[in-house]
């Protein structure tokens, strides 16, 4: 299957690119599916793909209330890394990193994964102690990490200002970290899942569940009622809404996470720069734009718009680190609705309702674990029991106290 070959490009250029085949079908929903995935973002599509490819379950539907990749998958800063402190987090994120490294080949679709390196900056003694602890823990878990001196950072990133308002004392580098193209990830998984027989149903709004004797039987949607043996909910910031429909509550808060992008310029930054101390991170896209972000907003909201206070909060520290960026114009700003748990770790879990599973709580760091999340959730849905790498992230941990606390350990939680 080579729909995007050189020959296809030349042939379609003659017809002004009007005759390309659809990347995936737009089927009408069937009455029954073995498994229904609610949420057509990266995690949901990845789950459906691995269900079909590795678990042999192809009578699967993905329900998306809008369009594919129109939620957080298309509203993030595309950073990929696995340098997390705790063993449980390192296990799931490194599992995802290994999938990232072969994803374009697996999907037969270029997701533009670029391992350009990711550098965390330290601006204080506390920051240095934090990266020291995390770097050594990462090394023990077999994940690559390097400590850099200010001189090494300057050699790697010549434009950076070491002696700014936030002096740089050192850094922690993961060379295998980097970025990927968010839209391409959604399109690649959608195309590959569709080719295996998965029904991708867009503009299908979930209105409720049919639950009998504490077991989910069907999903009521704007396009009719669909019965299913199992249901997996992967809807990020709207997870609490679906949980309430099913009659229980999740320990989540939904808040906006804002980012902005500059006008395109020639290549000036060939790695990802992150700073926990001043809450800013920046990378340069393949089109030349600077992609800039910070921490999540301090208030609960479902707004996907930007705000002026975040521009000041983000751009001020950015210009201190890179004075040359002060002359750039910002083209657009947006917000994604993230679902945050108290321990800043995700939820991959069974729920109080039988055969109803939730994959949520990724907060501000969900994109980087798209392949790993989908892979583990697919195997969990197929077997009915959570995969060993997903088991520590059960909803029950909030009752037992066995939290996976990455609130500070993950540096900026992206």
Order of alpha helices (4+ residues) and beta strands (2+ residues): alpha-beta-alpha-beta-beta-alpha-alpha-beta-alpha-beta-alpha-beta-beta-alpha-beta-beta-beta-beta-alpha-beta-beta-beta-beta-alpha-beta-beta-beta-alpha-alpha-alpha
